[in-house]
């Protein structure tokens, strides 16, 4: 495959295919969500806050096309008033500017066959202004959630719309994902450790088959939870490992 544009379009078809939600899936999720009685008070963004964030922008980091961090930093005092006005209007309306949701994606090869799109990791650059607004929201949202949730070649392809998941490279993405998976631990008998979207289960036991049964039962629960919330588990990345002071002959224990 020699044409760079063809390569870009193949990758651009693949990435949205693994994170696009149907209307039926969306309706299924909405039915499961219960209205919370807890309310987060409204807040306003101040000019000093905006100036402070603009002055802290890292001009050496990669950024999306358009307004650069350097431009925003140099003009911070001149544009802080209009930006704080736009930010407050966005928060009051409960709407995030659609143009700030556009991400510029670069595929990063991991390993394996170079012609297999599943062997590439998408690296996304989002507009700088979107990150400034997100940081303002993050500061308030984190303070609100901290005691609530459990853990806190260059050719362009055509555009694609992704309607599932949180924006990669965003400021709020990791925090919102933690909110989304907060009830994942419910009903799990093993010790569970979570880091972003990675999950590890541990269980001790003298009887290895009993320990394996416990973990397999928990895997069934997690698999059903993932289906209920339209998340996909990658079976190719799921492995089981046994630790023992003795040498053991271990049969396959992963269901």
Backbone bond lengths (Angstrom), bond angles and torsions (degrees), N, CA, C in turn:
res aa  C-N    CA-C-N  psi(-1)  N-CA   C-N-CA  omega(-1)  CA-C   N-CA-C  phi
1 X - - - 1.462 - - 1.536 108.34 -
2 X 1.360 117.17 104.15 1.457 120.40 -170.91 1.518 113.07 -97.84
3 X 1.315 118.49 -25.92 1.450 121.71 -174.09 1.529 111.04 -78.20
4 X 1.343 116.11 120.69 1.465 120.59 -177.06 1.523 112.24 -65.59
5 X 1.328 116.53 -34.10 1.467 119.21 179.72 1.526 110.59 -67.61
6 X 1.335 116.84 -37.91 1.470 120.17 176.52 1.522 110.66 -62.85
7 X 1.331 116.09 -41.33 1.468 120.26 178.00 1.526 110.55 -60.88
8 X 1.329 115.53 -44.45 1.465 120.00 -178.95 1.517 111.16 -62.44
9 X 1.336 116.74 -40.93 1.462 120.06 -178.69 1.528 112.32 -70.65
10 X 1.333 117.34 -34.08 1.468 120.35 176.91 1.523 109.87 -63.46
11 X 1.331 116.12 -45.67 1.462 120.24 178.47 1.521 110.96 -66.37
12 X 1.324 115.73 -36.03 1.464 119.90 -178.89 1.522 111.93 -72.04
13 X 1.313 117.15 -24.46 1.467 120.50 173.83 1.528 110.31 -78.47
14 X 1.335 115.84 -35.41 1.468 119.84 -175.48 1.525 112.29 -71.78
15 X 1.332 117.87 -50.08 1.467 120.31 -173.93 1.531 113.30 -59.13
16 X 1.346 120.01 -46.11 1.473 118.45 176.84 1.526 113.26 -66.15
17 X 1.345 117.04 -26.07 1.468 119.56 -176.77 1.522 112.24 -65.67
18 X 1.331 117.42 -23.21 1.464 119.83 -178.43 1.527 112.08 -97.51
19 X 1.318 117.61 1.67 1.467 118.61 -179.76 1.529 111.62 -145.34
20 X 1.319 116.12 41.26 1.459 121.27 176.06 1.519 109.35 -116.19
21 X 1.317 116.05 128.59 1.456 121.94 -174.78 1.529 110.82 -103.22
22 X 1.321 116.26 134.50 1.460 120.90 176.44 1.524 109.38 -79.35
23 X 1.326 116.40 162.14 1.469 120.43 178.57 1.521 110.95 -62.86
24 X 1.336 116.64 -33.30 1.466 120.52 178.54 1.529 110.82 -65.69
25 X 1.332 116.68 -41.60 1.461 120.26 177.73 1.522 110.76 -64.94
26 X 1.325 116.12 -42.08 1.464 120.02 -179.75 1.520 111.11 -62.69
27 X 1.322 116.88 -42.81 1.466 120.45 178.85 1.527 111.07 -64.10
28 X 1.339 116.32 -36.67 1.460 120.30 178.78 1.516 111.81 -63.11
29 X 1.328 116.67 -39.19 1.464 120.88 178.48 1.519 110.69 -68.67
30 X 1.323 116.57 -43.61 1.464 120.28 -178.13 1.523 111.58 -60.50
31 X 1.324 117.11 -33.77 1.463 120.26 -179.95 1.525 111.72 -68.61
32 X 1.335 116.86 -26.85 1.462 120.76 -177.93 1.525 112.90 -84.74
33 X 1.314 116.75 -19.58 1.463 120.55 -176.27 1.524 110.29 -81.38
34 X 1.313 115.10 127.79 1.457 121.10 178.23 1.527 109.79 -101.95
35 X 1.325 115.38 142.63 1.455 120.67 -179.96 1.528 109.94 -67.44
36 X 1.309 116.66 126.20 1.461 120.83 179.85 1.526 110.64 -79.65
37 X 1.317 115.45 144.53 1.464 120.52 176.47 1.524 111.23 -84.29
38 X 1.326 116.19 -11.98 1.461 120.64 180.00 1.522 109.80 -83.89
39 X 1.291 116.38 139.36 1.453 121.75 -178.47 1.526 110.06 -123.42
40 X 1.306 114.82 138.47 1.457 120.41 174.92 1.518 107.92 -97.66
41 X 1.316 116.98 125.38 1.460 120.42 -176.54 1.524 110.56 -66.56
42 X 1.328 115.55 150.28 1.461 121.12 179.56 1.534 109.51 -68.75
43 X 1.311 116.35 157.62 1.460 119.14 178.72 1.517 109.69 -144.75
44 X 1.321 115.33 157.26 1.450 122.06 178.54 1.522 109.71 -114.34
45 X 1.309 115.02 147.63 1.458 121.69 177.00 1.522 108.38 -93.07
46 X 1.310 117.14 133.12 1.465 121.04 -178.88 1.528 110.86 -101.44
47 X 1.326 115.57 157.49 1.463 120.09 178.58 1.533 112.61 -61.58
48 X 1.342 118.53 -43.98 1.473 118.45 178.60 1.531 112.76 -58.13
49 X 1.335 116.68 -36.61 1.470 120.14 177.56 1.524 110.80 -61.86
50 X 1.330 115.04 -44.97 1.463 119.95 -178.32 1.527 110.50 -64.37
51 X 1.331 116.58 -44.74 1.468 120.46 178.91 1.525 110.50 -59.58
52 X 1.322 115.55 -43.77 1.463 120.29 -178.90 1.529 111.43 -60.94
53 X 1.332 116.81 -44.54 1.464 120.29 179.99 1.526 111.85 -67.28
54 X 1.332 116.67 -40.62 1.464 119.93 179.38 1.529 111.00 -63.68
55 X 1.321 116.21 -39.43 1.467 119.90 -179.44 1.527 112.48 -70.70
56 X 1.332 116.66 -18.46 1.463 120.73 179.85 1.531 112.84 -93.28
57 X 1.323 117.23 -0.13 1.461 120.23 179.83 1.529 110.70 -62.00
58 X 1.320 115.99 137.80 1.463 121.91 178.57 1.526 109.08 -89.14
59 X 1.313 115.81 109.15 1.467 120.50 -176.03 1.526 112.94 -75.72
60 X 1.320 117.41 -10.40 1.463 120.46 -178.28 1.522 112.46 -89.86
61 X 1.330 116.99 -15.49 1.461 120.12 -179.51 1.525 110.97 -75.84
62 X 1.325 115.36 151.54 1.468 120.39 177.35 1.522 109.52 -64.11
63 X 1.318 116.50 143.36 1.463 120.97 -179.95 1.518 109.63 -136.72
64 X 1.319 115.61 163.17 1.462 120.67 179.30 1.525 109.75 -74.38
65 X 1.339 117.80 162.72 1.464 120.41 177.38 1.531 110.89 -59.99
66 X 1.316 116.29 151.71 1.463 119.88 179.71 1.514 110.87 114.36
67 X 1.325 115.68 -142.77 1.464 121.34 -178.72 1.530 109.52 -65.36
68 X 1.316 115.95 127.55 1.463 120.69 -176.67 1.526 110.87 -92.52
69 X 1.332 117.38 159.93 1.469 120.28 175.85 1.526 112.02 -57.79
70 X 1.326 117.45 -37.58 1.461 120.88 -179.89 1.524 111.32 -61.02
71 X 1.321 117.31 -43.34 1.465 121.26 179.85 1.525 110.65 -61.97
72 X 1.330 116.90 -44.99 1.464 120.46 -179.58 1.522 111.18 -66.05
73 X 1.309 115.88 -38.35 1.462 120.29 -178.68 1.526 111.29 -67.06
74 X 1.323 116.51 -44.20 1.463 121.01 -178.88 1.527 111.79 -67.22
75 X 1.327 116.55 -31.14 1.475 120.30 -176.50 1.525 112.32 -103.20
76 X 1.323 117.74 16.89 1.466 121.47 -172.62 1.525 113.85 -53.66
77 X 1.320 117.75 -46.51 1.470 120.45 -177.45 1.528 111.78 -69.15
78 X 1.322 116.76 -31.60 1.467 120.60 -177.11 1.522 112.44 -78.44
79 X 1.330 117.58 -29.84 1.469 120.23 -173.95 1.521 113.50 -107.42
80 X 1.327 117.70 -2.29 1.470 120.15 -176.42 1.524 112.52 -62.44
81 X 1.329 116.98 -34.79 1.465 120.62 -178.34 1.527 111.28 -66.34
82 X 1.329 116.81 -50.40 1.463 120.12 -178.33 1.526 110.95 -68.86
83 X 1.339 116.87 -35.50 1.462 119.20 179.23 1.528 111.43 -67.40
84 X 1.326 116.94 -42.61 1.465 119.20 178.46 1.524 110.38 -63.42
85 X 1.345 116.81 -34.19 1.474 120.85 176.84 1.531 110.25 -65.27
86 X 1.335 116.70 -46.61 1.470 121.19 179.60 1.529 110.52 -63.56
87 X 1.320 116.61 -43.50 1.465 120.54 179.91 1.527 111.11 -61.26
88 X 1.318 116.93 -44.97 1.467 120.40 -179.10 1.526 111.77 -66.94
89 X 1.325 117.02 -36.01 1.466 120.22 175.91 1.526 110.42 -64.86
90 X 1.314 116.23 -40.94 1.462 121.13 178.67 1.524 110.72 -62.25
91 X 1.320 117.19 -44.42 1.462 121.52 -179.60 1.519 111.52 -67.46
92 X 1.333 116.75 -40.68 1.465 120.69 -179.16 1.525 111.29 -65.80
93 X 1.332 116.24 -36.17 1.467 120.71 -179.15 1.524 111.93 -83.75
94 X 1.330 116.73 -14.90 1.465 119.69 -176.88 1.514 112.34 68.82
95 X 1.319 116.22 31.31 1.466 120.97 -178.32 1.526 110.23 -129.87
96 X 1.325 115.03 135.35 1.463 121.40 177.09 1.526 107.45 -99.55
97 X 1.342 118.45 127.90 1.473 120.41 -178.43 1.528 111.78 -49.86
98 X 1.319 116.17 125.60 1.469 120.76 -175.06 1.529 112.26 -61.21
99 X 1.329 117.49 -34.52 1.467 119.82 -178.73 1.523 111.57 -67.86
100 X 1.331 116.43 -21.43 1.467 120.12 178.93 1.525 111.72 -83.41
101 X 1.315 116.87 -4.29 1.466 120.69 178.48 1.526 112.24 -92.86
102 X 1.326 116.48 -6.35 1.464 120.67 -178.01 1.523 110.57 -76.13
103 X 1.315 116.11 122.01 1.459 120.55 179.96 1.523 111.11 -108.51
104 X 1.317 116.48 144.06 1.465 122.27 177.08 1.527 107.63 -104.33
105 X 1.318 115.29 113.49 1.467 121.28 -168.72 1.526 112.15 -101.10
106 X 1.318 114.93 135.13 1.461 122.11 173.47 1.523 108.47 -120.96
107 X 1.340 119.09 123.37 1.469 120.90 179.39 1.525 111.20 -77.74
108 X 1.314 116.46 130.73 1.462 122.01 178.23 1.523 108.88 -111.00
109 X 1.324 116.67 118.02 1.466 120.99 -177.87 1.521 110.54 -67.91
110 X 1.348 116.25 134.69 1.465 121.46 179.66 1.526 110.56 -98.36
111 X 1.316 116.81 -68.63 1.465 121.10 179.31 1.521 108.72 -169.77
112 X 1.346 116.16 169.13 1.459 120.05 177.35 1.514 113.17 92.96
113 X 1.329 114.88 -148.95 1.463 122.70 -176.88 1.527 110.13 -75.31
114 X 1.331 116.82 122.80 1.465 120.76 179.93 1.522 112.69 -65.23
115 X 1.331 117.89 -20.28 1.463 121.00 -179.35 1.529 113.15 -88.92
116 X 1.328 117.51 -2.65 1.466 121.86 -179.68 1.525 109.45 -96.08
117 X 1.339 118.64 113.37 1.471 121.01 -177.20 1.524 113.69 -62.67
118 X 1.342 117.50 -20.90 1.467 119.71 179.47 1.525 111.89 -71.45
119 X 1.331 116.33 -11.18 1.463 120.07 -179.51 1.526 112.53 -93.68
120 X 1.326 116.36 15.96 1.462 120.66 178.97 1.523 110.25 -119.44
121 X 1.327 115.33 139.95 1.460 121.34 177.12 1.534 108.81 -102.37
122 X 1.336 118.03 128.06 1.464 119.30 -179.91 1.531 111.79 -78.96
123 X 1.313 116.88 126.67 1.461 122.49 174.71 1.525 106.97 -109.71
124 X 1.320 116.72 119.03 1.459 121.20 -171.99 1.523 112.04 -112.23
125 X 1.323 116.19 133.28 1.463 122.43 174.70 1.521 108.42 -107.20
126 X 1.326 116.08 124.96 1.459 122.03 -179.58 1.525 110.00 -105.81
127 X 1.347 118.00 157.17 1.463 121.14 178.17 1.531 111.58 -55.53
128 X 1.323 116.71 140.44 1.461 121.65 -177.09 1.526 111.92 -60.85
129 X 1.331 117.19 -40.14 1.466 119.52 -178.40 1.522 111.73 -62.96
130 X 1.332 116.77 -31.56 1.464 118.73 178.21 1.521 110.12 -65.05
131 X 1.334 116.64 -36.49 1.462 120.03 -179.65 1.524 111.50 -71.86
132 X 1.329 116.83 -32.96 1.468 119.89 176.95 1.525 110.01 -63.51
133 X 1.334 116.62 -47.11 1.464 120.36 178.39 1.526 110.63 -64.08
134 X 1.320 116.87 -41.04 1.465 119.96 179.80 1.528 111.82 -62.33
135 X 1.319 117.28 -38.59 1.468 119.69 -179.99 1.526 110.99 -65.53
136 X 1.311 116.64 -35.29 1.464 120.57 176.92 1.526 110.56 -65.27
137 X 1.335 115.81 -40.40 1.466 120.36 178.77 1.524 110.19 -71.74
138 X 1.326 115.97 -41.07 1.471 121.25 -176.92 1.524 111.13 -57.34
139 X 1.321 116.32 -43.54 1.465 121.08 -177.73 1.521 110.91 -56.86
140 X 1.350 116.90 -44.68 1.468 120.66 -179.43 1.526 111.37 -75.51
141 X 1.332 115.56 -41.97 1.463 119.81 -175.64 1.528 111.06 -66.57
142 X 1.322 116.90 -39.83 1.463 120.13 179.86 1.526 110.36 -63.44
143 X 1.333 116.91 -44.24 1.464 120.63 179.37 1.522 111.05 -61.14
144 X 1.336 116.56 -33.41 1.464 121.21 -179.91 1.526 111.57 -75.33
145 X 1.340 116.77 -37.67 1.463 121.18 -172.74 1.519 114.50 -89.44
146 X 1.329 117.83 -16.36 1.458 120.79 -170.07 1.523 113.17 -56.63
147 X 1.322 118.06 -31.38 1.466 121.10 179.56 1.527 112.68 -100.98
148 X 1.343 116.55 7.21 1.462 119.76 -175.72 1.518 111.85 -110.01
149 X 1.330 116.69 -51.82 1.463 119.18 -176.10 1.518 110.84 -83.25
150 X 1.303 116.13 162.49 1.461 122.08 -175.41 1.524 111.98 -66.04
151 X 1.361 118.27 -39.87 1.453 121.07 -174.69 1.539 109.84 -154.13
152 X 1.179 84.06 118.74 1.443 86.26 179.11 1.644 115.95 -89.69
153 X 34.871 143.82 123.70 1.435 147.29 64.87 1.508 105.09 -22.41
154 X 1.357 120.08 136.95 1.436 114.66 -161.35 1.524 111.61 -98.39
155 X 1.329 114.92 93.93 1.457 120.27 175.26 1.507 106.75 -135.04
156 X 1.341 116.86 141.51 1.453 121.15 -179.44 1.519 110.57 -92.72
157 X 1.317 115.66 142.74 1.458 121.06 173.46 1.522 107.69 -100.64
158 X 1.319 115.92 176.48 1.459 119.48 176.66 1.517 109.65 -70.32
159 X 1.348 116.73 161.47 1.465 121.81 -176.51 1.520 111.20 -74.75
160 X 1.331 116.05 152.74 1.460 122.75 174.94 1.523 108.66 -135.56
161 X 1.313 115.65 144.90 1.464 120.92 177.75 1.516 109.04 -101.16
162 X 1.334 117.28 130.56 1.460 123.04 177.36 1.516 108.18 -114.10
163 X 1.346 116.53 123.30 1.465 119.27 -174.90 1.517 112.97 -113.06
164 X 1.326 117.59 16.13 1.459 119.97 178.26 1.524 109.45 -135.80
165 X 1.337 115.67 145.83 1.453 120.50 177.93 1.516 112.08 92.67
166 X 1.327 115.55 -179.30 1.455 121.24 177.05 1.520 107.93 -106.99
167 X 1.348 118.06 149.29 1.459 120.51 -175.99 1.523 111.98 -60.47
168 X 1.332 116.30 127.58 1.456 119.73 176.72 1.515 108.85 -69.37
169 X 1.328 116.51 136.90 1.454 120.88 -179.48 1.507 113.57 87.15
170 X 1.327 117.60 -1.01 1.457 120.36 -179.28 1.521 110.94 -82.94
171 X 1.325 116.38 163.48 1.460 122.07 178.87 1.520 110.61 -77.69
172 X 1.336 116.45 -41.99 1.461 121.51 -176.23 1.521 113.38 -82.00
173 X 1.331 117.51 -18.50 1.460 121.25 -174.59 1.519 115.10 -49.84
174 X 1.347 118.70 -55.20 1.470 119.55 -178.84 1.522 113.39 -60.15
175 X 1.341 117.21 -40.10 1.465 120.16 -179.60 1.520 111.27 -67.84
176 X 1.321 117.31 -42.54 1.464 120.77 179.29 1.527 110.90 -66.27
177 X 1.324 117.12 -33.41 1.464 120.00 177.50 1.521 110.63 -66.43
178 X 1.341 117.19 -38.21 1.462 120.57 176.88 1.523 111.02 -62.49
179 X 1.324 116.16 -38.04 1.466 120.06 176.99 1.525 109.64 -63.54
180 X 1.325 116.15 -42.15 1.464 121.55 -176.31 1.524 112.22 -64.46
181 X 1.339 117.17 -37.59 1.471 119.91 -175.20 1.527 112.31 -100.79
182 X 1.325 117.45 15.60 1.465 120.34 -173.09 1.525 113.56 -58.99
183 X 1.336 118.12 -31.18 1.472 119.92 -177.50 1.528 112.61 -95.20
184 X 1.326 117.43 12.03 1.466 120.79 -179.92 1.529 112.03 -59.67
185 X 1.323 117.27 -32.38 1.469 121.40 -175.32 1.525 113.30 -76.69
186 X 1.328 117.77 -12.60 1.463 120.25 -176.59 1.526 111.49 -60.45
187 X 1.326 116.50 127.06 1.460 121.36 175.81 1.512 115.05 83.99
188 X 1.340 117.76 -0.78 1.465 121.23 -179.36 1.529 109.70 -82.40
189 X 1.332 117.07 127.39 1.464 122.00 -178.26 1.533 112.05 -88.33
190 X 1.315 117.59 -27.72 1.465 121.19 179.18 1.525 109.94 -77.62
191 X 1.325 115.74 167.14 1.459 119.93 169.66 1.521 107.13 -75.05
192 X 1.327 116.55 130.88 1.462 119.88 -176.16 1.519 109.72 -119.84
193 X 1.314 116.53 135.72 1.454 123.34 176.76 1.525 108.33 -123.22
194 X 1.324 115.80 131.42 1.459 120.94 -177.87 1.521 109.90 -120.50
195 X 1.315 116.14 136.46 1.454 121.84 171.19 1.518 107.17 -140.01
196 X 1.338 115.32 107.97 1.472 120.46 -174.14 1.528 108.81 55.39
197 X 1.341 117.95 -119.88 1.468 119.74 -179.40 1.526 112.24 -101.86
198 X 1.327 116.99 14.55 1.469 120.99 176.05 1.527 109.85 -97.43
199 X 1.331 116.47 134.79 1.462 122.03 -178.36 1.525 109.41 -125.77
200 X 1.329 116.42 132.10 1.467 121.52 175.60 1.520 109.23 -124.22
201 X 1.326 116.07 137.22 1.461 122.36 177.64 1.525 108.94 -115.55
202 X 1.332 115.82 137.17 1.463 121.02 178.32 1.525 108.92 -129.99
203 X 1.308 116.24 142.15 1.465 119.58 172.57 1.530 109.08 -152.43
204 X 1.340 117.87 130.88 1.466 121.01 178.43 1.524 110.45 -89.18
205 X 1.299 117.70 162.02 1.457 119.81 176.65 1.513 112.61 170.99
206 X 1.330 115.66 147.55 1.463 120.95 176.37 1.528 110.13 -75.20
207 X 1.327 115.11 -35.80 1.465 121.75 179.75 1.527 108.81 -93.59
208 X 1.323 116.56 109.33 1.460 120.20 -175.92 1.524 112.34 -64.76
209 X 1.324 117.55 -34.42 1.462 119.89 -179.97 1.522 110.95 -68.77
210 X 1.327 117.01 -36.49 1.462 119.83 177.83 1.528 110.35 -67.60
211 X 1.334 116.07 -40.53 1.464 119.87 177.46 1.525 110.51 -63.33
212 X 1.334 115.90 -41.10 1.465 120.28 178.76 1.519 110.98 -64.35
213 X 1.325 116.83 -38.37 1.468 120.73 178.90 1.523 110.74 -63.39
214 X 1.337 116.27 -41.57 1.466 120.51 178.38 1.521 111.09 -59.92
215 X 1.322 116.02 -47.42 1.468 119.93 -179.05 1.521 111.03 -66.88
216 X 1.322 117.52 -41.48 1.464 120.28 179.31 1.521 111.59 -63.23
217 X 1.333 117.00 -38.41 1.466 120.07 176.34 1.525 110.62 -63.25
218 X 1.334 115.86 -39.48 1.464 119.69 177.63 1.523 111.33 -67.17
219 X 1.330 116.76 -35.31 1.466 120.28 177.28 1.523 111.25 -63.80
220 X 1.318 116.31 -36.46 1.467 120.54 176.93 1.527 109.71 -63.56
221 X 1.337 116.63 -42.17 1.466 121.23 179.00 1.526 110.48 -63.63
222 X 1.336 115.81 -45.05 1.465 120.13 -179.67 1.522 110.92 -65.07
223 X 1.320 116.67 -40.26 1.459 120.65 179.07 1.527 111.25 -62.38
224 X 1.335 116.99 -41.38 1.463 120.44 178.74 1.523 110.51 -68.54
225 X 1.335 116.26 -39.25 1.467 120.26 177.07 1.532 110.00 -60.04
226 X 1.328 116.37 -43.79 1.462 120.61 -179.90 1.527 111.20 -62.28
227 X 1.336 116.81 -40.69 1.463 120.23 178.25 1.527 110.82 -64.67
228 X 1.336 116.19 -41.86 1.466 120.27 -179.38 1.522 111.77 -61.17
229 X 1.332 116.01 -34.23 1.466 120.36 -176.52 1.528 111.79 -107.65
230 X 1.330 116.63 21.61 1.470 124.24 174.33 1.526 113.54 53.03
231 X 1.307 116.51 40.35 1.460 121.22 172.48 1.525 108.89 -106.53
232 X 1.315 116.77 147.91 1.463 121.20 -177.77 1.523 110.23 -107.51
233 X 1.328 116.23 132.75 1.456 121.27 174.41 1.527 109.06 -93.62
234 X 1.308 116.36 137.31 1.465 121.00 179.10 1.524 108.80 -94.88
235 X 1.333 116.14 98.69 1.470 120.94 -177.21 1.526 112.00 -61.95
236 X 1.329 117.06 -27.12 1.467 120.00 -179.33 1.528 112.51 -68.03
237 X 1.335 115.82 -18.46 1.465 119.70 -179.84 1.526 112.19 -104.38
238 X 1.329 116.86 6.29 1.465 121.17 179.75 1.528 109.66 -94.68
239 X 1.308 116.61 124.46 1.464 121.24 179.50 1.522 109.77 -136.26
240 X 1.339 115.76 159.74 1.464 121.74 176.62 1.521 108.76 -121.53
241 X 1.331 115.71 144.04 1.459 120.37 -179.46 1.521 109.72 -140.92
242 X 1.316 116.31 136.33 1.466 121.49 179.23 1.528 109.83 -110.77
243 X 1.326 115.90 136.25 1.457 122.01 176.70 1.521 108.73 -115.04
244 X 1.321 116.59 131.05 1.458 120.19 -179.18 1.523 110.05 -154.87
245 X 1.338 115.24 151.16 1.461 120.31 175.83 1.522 111.11 -76.31
246 X 1.333 115.37 -15.73 1.455 120.55 -179.07 1.528 110.14 -110.41
247 X 1.311 115.48 155.88 1.460 120.73 174.95 1.523 108.53 -75.97
248 X 1.339 115.95 126.04 1.462 120.32 -176.15 1.523 110.78 -121.62
249 X 1.321 114.77 145.31 1.463 120.66 170.28 1.526 106.03 -95.74
250 X 1.334 115.62 107.06 1.461 120.38 -170.80 1.518 110.37 -108.36
251 X 1.312 115.10 127.41 1.454 120.85 173.83 1.520 108.61 -83.02
252 X 1.316 117.92 170.50 1.460 121.35 177.23 1.522 109.66 -61.17
253 X 1.334 116.27 126.96 1.465 119.60 -177.44 1.519 112.19 -118.52
254 X 1.321 116.83 -3.74 1.467 119.18 -178.58 1.515 109.57 -90.96
255 X 1.325 115.76 125.03 1.463 119.12 -177.93 1.515 110.91 -75.98
